[in-house]
Amino acid sequence: MESDREPGSPQRRVVIVGGGMAGTRLAQQLVVSAGEATLDVTVIGEEPHLAYNRVLLAEVLAGRYAPEVIALPAPAAGTGAGVRRLSGVRVVRVDRPTAEVLCDDGRRVPYDALVLATGSNPVLPPLRGLFEPEGRDDLRALPEGVHAFRTMDDCLALGAAVRPGTRAVVIGGGLLGVSAARALAQRGAQVVLAHQGEHLMERQLDPGASRLLRRHMAALGVEVHTECRARGLRTDGRAARAVHAVELADGYALEADLVVLACGVRPRVGLARAAGLEVARGIVVDDELRTRDPRVFAIGDCAEHDGVVYGLASAAQEQADVLARLLSPAPPLPEPRGHRALESHRGSAPDPAPQSPEGLDFRYTGTRALTRLTLTSTSGPLDLAAFGNPTPAPGDDVIHLTDATRNTYRKVVVRGDRLLGGILLGDLGTVGALARAWEGDEPLPATPLLHLLTNDGGS
């Protein structure tokens, strides 16, 4: 096998497995943090495309942006950091004893620090007819016309298949399903959105906000069915098994030329599990984003920190920023000495947090994320922002404003001077100061909250 090892190389070799948003952000930040020090950064990505902003895939599908518009800037070489990208290459094994990763092209890439940024895979629902009886749970074995919506290739395949009048069924009414349904409708498709839950985007919205969203989707021409479970697919008898209908649990069939599976995602943890690292829902990491192996880290959709898998771009970026500072060449990385326990500090005084020369704390303590979405229709745009937990506990204060004539909805939950959660739909000029207070876990400004909800939000 080919090896990229350079004996005696003075550079610290950082290998990032995953060329998506998390891995690319880390490479960019490593260049910034390296300064005059020497870093050799290798990013290995399965996708052949340049790194891109996955959040904007729906805009590409809708025809608003060309694929190259959402490409992420390539990390520029710094004074001491060099970055190379291996695209279309898949890592098949992590060899921890030799500190190398093995690739599907036979290459062996050595590392001093390994970062797993492997992302997540779409969840494939248990639908009859999705795979052949002897088939595998494999995206490449889906019937003709059935698509996941996770990657640029998924987006381009859907864009090539949709035409005005195409009958499209989107299965799943979360954030991804709503975005896909909106994009297909803007391309002229006849879209049905089938969601098993009681209301759309139930992870972010309460029933009242979801009703407003549903009205807006109807204005886009999307037919929405909630509490509606898809049971199977009906395909023709050809070898390609082209889909022609989605069968519901009540026996009703939705005719379909295209089916989009938007049923959530699952962290990609296969490499980590095979390497003997601790895996729960995601790859378990501590506040330094390390696994049990002190030379192996994980960030982004595949990482589980403090029991939470975020699956959000904002969390991936925060994790990448923290890890870039931790991996700066100033402190030496520990030599591998077997597994270390993530809970080793429990019951004893914790080690001091890694710090910069300026004394800044480089631990990752979690992300206070805010979900944003804009839906456009002939009646105008509908902006959405959701954060925290919008369900109040006894003693919490709730401010709730609804204006059906303006298609606006405002709900925030407050405890003392802190925001616990909120849902804002409509014109989001009000989101400015509220977003800052939430994301920074800061006290609410002195401005009366009612003013923040009905005017410019202090932005």
C-alpha positions in Angstrom: 0.0 0.0 0.0 1.1 3.6 -0.6 2.0 5.5 2.5 2.2 9.3 2.9 4.4 9.1 6.0 7.5 11.3 5.9 10.0 10.0 8.5 11.3 12.6 10.8 8.8 15.3 9.6 8.8 18.1 12.1 5.2 19.1 11.2 2.3 18.1 13.3 0.1 16.0 11.0 -3.7 16.6 11.5 -5.9 14.3 9.4 -9.6 15.3 9.1 -11.9 12.5 8.0 -14.9 14.3 6.4 -14.8 17.1 4.0 -18.1 18.7 4.8 -18.9 21.9 6.8 -17.3 20.8 10.1 -14.1 19.4 8.5 -13.7 22.4 6.2 -14.3 24.9 9.0 -11.7 23.1 11.1 -9.1 23.2 8.3 -9.8 26.9 7.8 -9.4 27.7 11.5 -6.3 25.6 11.8 -4.6 27.8 9.2 -5.6 30.9 11.2 -4.5 29.4 14.6 -1.2 27.9 13.4 0.5 31.3 13.0 4.2 30.6 12.4 4.0 27.1 13.7 4.1 24.1 11.3 0.9 22.1 10.6 0.3 19.6 7.9 -3.5 19.3 7.5 -5.1 16.6 5.3 -8.9 16.7 4.6 -10.3 13.4 3.3 -13.8 13.6 1.8 -15.9 11.0 0.1 -17.8 13.5 -2.0 -16.1 14.5 -5.3 -17.5 18.1 -5.0 -15.9 21.0 -3.4 -17.1 21.6 0.2 -20.4 23.3 0.2 -22.9 24.8 2.6 -25.4 22.0 3.2 -27.9 24.3 4.8 -28.5 25.9 1.4 -29.1 22.7 -0.6 -32.8 23.5 -0.7 -32.0 26.8 -2.4 -30.1 24.9 -5.1 -33.0 22.5 -5.6 -35.4 25.4 -5.8 -33.3 26.9 -8.6 -32.4 30.0 -6.6 -28.6 29.3 -6.5 -26.3 27.4 -8.7 -24.3 24.7 -7.0 -21.0 26.7 -7.1 -22.7 29.6 -5.3 -22.9 27.6 -2.0 -19.3 26.2 -2.2 -17.3 27.0 0.9 -14.0 28.9 0.5 -11.0 26.5 0.4 -8.6 26.9 3.3 -5.8 29.2 2.3 -2.3 28.1 3.0 -0.9 30.0 6.0 2.6 30.9 7.0 3.1 27.6 8.8 0.1 25.5 7.8 -0.4 23.6 4.6 -3.8 22.0 3.7 -4.4 19.4 1.1 -7.8 17.9 0.2 -8.3 14.3 -1.0 -11.8 14.4 -2.7 -13.7 11.3 -3.7 -11.7 9.2 -1.3 -13.2 7.1 1.5 -11.5 6.1 4.7 -12.2 2.4 5.4 -10.3 1.9 8.6 -8.5 3.7 11.4 -5.4 1.9 12.5 -4.8 3.3 16.0 -1.7 1.3 16.9 0.2 2.7 13.9 -1.7 6.1 13.9 -2.7 5.8 10.3 -6.0 5.8 8.3 -6.5 3.4 5.4 -8.3 4.7 2.3 -10.2 2.8 -0.3 -7.6 3.7 -2.9 -4.9 1.9 -0.9 -3.4 5.0 0.6 -2.2 5.0 4.2 -2.2 8.5 5.7 -0.4 8.9 9.1 -1.6 11.3 11.7 -0.5 12.9 15.0 -4.1 14.0 15.6 -7.1 12.5 13.9 -10.4 14.3 13.7 -13.6 12.4 12.8 -16.0 14.7 11.0 -17.9 12.0 9.3 -21.3 13.6 9.5 -24.6 11.7 9.3 -26.6 9.4 7.0 -30.2 9.8 6.1 -32.6 7.6 8.0 -34.3 5.2 5.6 -37.8 4.4 6.8 -39.1 0.8 7.0 -41.3 1.0 3.9 -42.4 -2.1 2.0 -40.9 -2.1 -1.5 -38.1 0.3 -0.6 -35.6 -2.5 -1.1 -35.7 -5.9 -2.8 -36.4 -8.8 -0.5 -32.8 -9.8 -0.5 -31.6 -6.2 -0.9 -29.4 -4.3 1.4 -30.2 -1.1 3.4 -28.2 0.9 0.8 -29.0 4.2 -0.8 -27.7 2.9 -4.1 -30.4 0.2 -4.2 -33.4 2.6 -3.9 -36.1 2.3 -6.6 -36.0 4.7 -9.5 -37.5 8.0 -8.5 -36.9 7.6 -4.8 -34.3 10.0 -3.3 -32.8 10.9 0.0 -32.0 14.7 0.4 -28.7 15.0 2.2 -25.9 15.6 -0.3 -25.2 17.6 -3.4 -25.5 14.5 -5.5 -29.0 14.0 -4.0 -29.9 17.6 -4.8 -28.6 17.4 -8.4 -30.4 14.1 -9.0 -33.7 15.6 -7.7 -33.2 18.7 -9.7 -32.7 16.7 -12.9 -35.8 14.6 -12.3 -38.3 17.3 -11.4 -40.4 19.0 -14.1 -43.5 21.3 -13.9 -46.4 19.0 -13.0 -44.2 16.2 -11.6 -46.1 14.4 -8.8 -43.8 14.4 -5.8 -44.4 13.0 -2.3 -42.1 14.1 0.5 -42.1 11.7 3.5 -41.3 13.5 6.7 -42.4 17.0 7.9 -39.4 18.1 9.9 -37.2 21.0 8.9 -35.6 19.0 6.0 -38.9 17.8 4.6 -40.5 21.2 4.8 -37.5 22.7 3.0 -37.6 20.0 0.3 -41.3 20.3 -0.3 -41.0 24.1 -0.6 -38.2 23.8 -3.1 -40.0 21.2 -5.3 -43.1 23.3 -5.3 -41.1 26.3 -6.5 -39.9 24.1 -9.4 -43.5 23.6 -10.4 -44.0 20.1 -8.9 -47.3 18.9 -7.5 -46.2 18.2 -3.9 -47.7 16.2 -1.2 -46.0 16.3 2.2 -46.8 13.2 4.4 -45.9 13.5 8.0 -46.4 10.9 10.7 -46.5 13.4 13.6 -49.3 15.6 14.8 -47.9 18.8 13.3 -45.1 20.0 11.1 -41.6 20.7 12.5 -42.7 19.4 15.9 -39.1 19.5 17.2 -39.1 23.3 16.7 -42.7 24.5 16.7 -45.7 24.2 18.9 -49.2 23.5 17.4 -50.1 27.1 17.0 -47.0 28.0 15.0 -47.2 24.9 13.0 -50.8 25.8 11.9 -49.4 29.0 10.5 -46.6 27.2 8.7 -49.1 24.7 7.3 -51.2 27.6 5.9 -48.2 29.0 4.3 -47.2 25.6 2.7 -50.7 25.4 1.3 -50.2 28.9 -0.2 -47.2 27.4 -1.9 -49.3 24.7 -3.4 -48.1 21.9 -1.0 -50.8 19.5 0.1 -50.0 18.6 3.7 -51.1 15.4 5.5 -50.2 15.0 9.2 -50.8 11.9 11.4 -50.2 10.1 8.2 -47.9 7.1 8.1 -46.4 5.8 4.9 -46.5 2.0 4.8 -44.9 1.1 1.5 -44.0 2.0 -2.1 -45.6 0.7 -5.2 -43.2 0.1 -8.1 -43.5 -1.2 -11.6 -42.2 -4.6 -12.6 -39.1 -3.4 -14.4 -35.6 -4.1 -13.2 -35.2 -0.4 -12.1 -38.4 -0.7 -10.1 -39.7 2.8 -10.9 -41.9 4.2 -8.1 -45.5 5.1 -9.0 -47.2 5.5 -5.6 -46.8 5.8 -1.9 -49.1 3.5 0.1 -50.4 4.9 3.4 -51.3 2.9 6.5 -55.0 3.4 5.9 -54.6 1.8 2.4 -54.9 5.1 0.5 -52.2 5.5 -2.2 -50.6 8.8 -3.2 -49.6 8.8 -6.9 -45.9 9.7 -7.3 -43.3 10.2 -9.9 -40.8 11.3 -7.3 -40.5 10.3 -3.6 -38.2 12.2 -1.2 -37.2 10.5 2.1 -36.8 13.2 4.7 -37.1 11.1 7.9 -34.1 12.5 9.8 -30.5 11.6 10.0 -28.3 9.2 12.0 -24.7 9.9 13.0 -22.1 8.0 11.0 -20.2 6.1 13.6 -19.0 3.0 11.8 -15.3 4.0 11.6 -15.2 4.9 15.2 -17.0 1.8 16.4 -14.7 -0.4 14.3 -11.7 1.4 15.8 -12.9 0.5 19.3 -13.9 4.1 20.3 -16.8 4.7 22.6 -20.1 5.2 20.6 -23.6 5.9 22.0 -25.9 7.7 19.6 -22.8 9.5 18.3 -19.0 9.3 18.9 -18.6 10.2 22.6 -16.3 13.1 23.3 -15.4 15.2 26.3 -15.1 19.0 26.7 -11.9 18.9 24.6 -13.8 17.0 21.9 -11.5 14.0 22.5 -12.6 10.4 22.4 -11.1 7.8 24.7 -8.0 7.9 22.5 -6.2 11.1 23.3 -5.1 11.5 19.7 -8.6 11.1 18.2 -11.3 13.8 18.2 -14.8 14.1 16.8 -16.8 17.1 15.7 -20.0 17.9 13.9 -23.0 15.7 13.2 -21.2 12.5 14.2 -20.1 13.7 17.7 -22.0 13.3 21.0 -21.0 15.7 23.7 -22.6 15.5 27.2 -25.3 13.2 25.9 -26.3 15.5 23.0 -25.9 15.0 19.2 -26.6 18.5 17.8 -26.8 17.8 14.1 -26.7 21.6 13.5 -24.3 23.7 11.4 -23.8 26.2 14.2 -22.7 23.5 16.7 -20.3 22.0 14.1 -18.7 25.5 13.6 -18.4 26.1 17.3 -16.8 22.7 17.8 -14.4 23.3 14.9 -13.3 26.6 16.3 -12.6 25.2 19.8 -10.7 22.2 18.4 -8.6 24.4 16.1 -7.3 26.2 19.2 -6.7 23.0 21.1 -4.8 21.5 18.2 -2.5 24.6 17.7 1.0 23.3 17.9 1.8 25.1 21.2 1.0 22.3 23.6 2.3 18.8 22.6 -0.2 16.1 22.0 -0.1 13.2 24.4 1.5 9.9 23.3 -1.0 7.2 22.9 -1.2 5.0 26.0 -4.3 3.0 25.5 -7.8 4.1 26.4 -8.5 6.9 28.8 -11.8 7.3 30.6 -13.9 10.3 29.8 -15.1 10.4 33.3 -11.7 10.3 34.9 -12.2 13.6 36.6 -15.3 12.5 38.5 -14.8 12.5 42.2 -11.5 14.4 42.0 -10.3 17.9 41.1 -10.5 18.5 37.4 -7.4 19.2 35.4 -7.1 22.9 34.4 -8.8 23.7 31.1 -6.4 24.1 28.1 -5.8 27.8 27.6 -4.3 30.2 25.1 -1.4 32.5 26.1 -4.1 35.2 26.7 -5.8 32.8 29.2 -8.9 32.0 27.1 -10.7 28.8 28.0 -10.7 26.3 25.1 -13.3 23.8 26.4 -16.5 23.2 24.5 -19.4 23.6 26.7 -22.3 23.0 24.3 -24.2 25.1 21.7 -27.3 27.3 22.2 -28.6 27.0 18.7 -31.2 29.0 16.9 -33.0 27.4 13.9 -33.7 29.8 11.0 -35.8 29.1 7.8 -37.3 31.4 5.1 -40.2 30.1 3.0 -41.2 32.2 0.0 -44.6 32.2 -1.8 -46.7 34.5 -4.0 -48.1 36.0 -0.8 -44.6 36.9 0.4 -41.9 35.3 2.5 -42.5 33.6 5.9 -39.5 33.8 8.2 -39.1 31.4 11.1 -36.8 31.3 14.1 -37.0 28.8 16.9 -34.7 28.2 19.9 -34.6 26.5 23.2 -37.6 24.9 24.9 -40.9 26.7 24.1 -42.8 24.7 26.7 -43.1 26.6 30.0 -42.7 25.0 33.5 -44.7 26.2 36.5 -43.6 29.7 37.4 -42.2 30.6 34.0 -43.5 33.7 32.2 -44.9 33.3 28.7 -45.5 36.1 26.2 -47.6 35.0 23.3 -48.7 37.2 20.4 -50.6 36.1 17.2 -51.7 38.3 14.3 -53.5 36.1 11.7 -53.9 39.1 9.3 -50.2 39.6 9.1 -49.2 35.9 9.4 -47.1 36.6 12.5 -46.7 34.4 15.6 -44.5 35.3 18.7 -44.0 33.1 21.7 -41.2 33.4 24.2 -40.7 31.7 27.6 -38.8 33.6 30.3 -37.5 32.6 33.7 -36.3 35.6 35.6 -34.2 37.7 33.2 -33.3 34.7 31.0 -34.9 33.3 27.8 -35.7 29.6 28.0 -37.1 29.3 24.5 -39.1 30.9 21.8 -40.8 30.6 18.4 -41.0 33.6 16.0 -42.8 33.5 12.7 -43.4 36.3 10.2 -41.2 39.4 9.8 -38.1 38.6 11.9 -36.9 42.1 12.5 -37.7 41.2 16.1 -35.1 38.4 16.3 -32.0 40.6 16.8 -31.7 41.2 20.5 -33.6 38.1 21.4 -31.2 35.9 19.4 -28.2 37.6 21.0 -29.7 37.1 24.5 -30.4 33.4 23.8 -27.2 32.5 22.0 -25.0 34.2 24.6 -27.1 33.1 27.6 -27.2 36.8 28.5 -29.8 38.7 30.6 -32.6 40.2 28.6 -32.1 43.9 27.7 -33.8 46.5 29.7 -36.1 47.2 26.8 -39.6 45.9 27.6 -40.0 42.4 26.1 -43.3 43.4 24.4 -41.4 46.0 22.5 -38.8 43.5 21.4 -41.6 41.2 20.1 -43.5 43.9 18.2 -40.8 46.3 16.9 -37.2 45.9 15.5 -36.0 43.7 18.3 -33.1 45.9 19.1 -31.3 44.7 16.0 
